Amino acid sequence: MRHVVVRYKVKPEWVEANEELIAAVFEELAERDPGGIRYASLQLADGVSFVHLVRFETEDGSNPLGEIAAFSEFTRDIAERCDEPPAAQDATVVGSYRFFGG
């Protein structure tokens, strides 16, 4: 199992578009249910910072998001939308209460 945390900051004029692109990703995930992933996206209190938490549960650690067209659309122009580009880091869960499930 692999955990990844991605943090970035969008330009204020791109917040609404970014939210819509994220919503489309979750909508397609719900429709397709590719399995092998737990995924959450958070908007921080400053309104322009976003954090994505991902747990890959595939046997080979592959990323099911690659199969999601809406995710490709979300990442396509991410550099243009950002003041601070996405920074992804692998993470280790030290503790979790009902957050990542079983």
N, C-alpha and C positions, 0 to 999 in steps of 0.2 A: 504494500500500500504506500502511496506517495501523496504527500500534502504540499500544496503550493499556495503562497500568498502573493497577490499582485496588487501593487498600490500605484496610483497615478493621480494627476490633478488636471482637470480639463479647464479650458478657457471658459469664463463665465457665459459667453454667448453660445457655447456648445452644450451646456448642462442638459437642457431639455432634449436635444437630439441624442445625447449619450444615454439618457434614461430610456428613451424610446428604443434605441438599438439593444440595450440590455434586456428590456421587456420582450423584444422579439426573440432573443436567444432563449429565454425561459419558456416562452410560448412554444417554440419549436421543440425544445427538450421535452416538454409535457406531451406534445403530440407524438414525437418519435420514440421517446423513452429508450435511448440507446443503451442504458445500463452501464455499469462500471464507473459511475461518477456521482459524486455529491458536490453541489456547487451552490455558492451563495454570493451575492453581490450586495455591498453595503455602501451607502452614501454617507460621508462623515458630516459633522455638524457645520463645517465651513461651507457646505453646499457644492463645492467644486472638487473635493477629494473623494475618490472611490477606492474601495478595497474589495477584491474578489478572493474568496476562499474556495479552494478546490481540493477534493480528495479523489484520487484516481484509484479505483478498485479493480481495474483490469489485471489479469494475470501477468501480462508483460509490461505493465505500467504505461501502456499507450493512452493517448488522450482522445476520448470519444468526441470531444468538441470539434475535432477536425472533420467530423461527418455532418456537422450542423451548419447549413448554409447561412443562417442568421449570424452565427459566430464569425464566419468569414466576412460577412458584411460589417459586423461590429469592428473587426480588427483592420479592415481595409484602409481607412483614413484616420486611424487612431492618432498618428503623429500630428496631423493637422489640427485635431481637436484638443491636443494637450498643451498645457504650460509645463508640466512635468511628465515625461514619458513613462509608460508602464515599467515598473521594476518588479520582476518576478524572483521569488526566492523559494527554494525548498524549505519546508518547515517540519519540525517534529512536534507532535501533540504531547504536551506534558500532562494535560488533564482535560477532560471533556465531560460535561454533564448533559446528556441527551442532545448534544450538538451534532456530532457526526454519526450518530446511530450505531448500530451493531457491527 
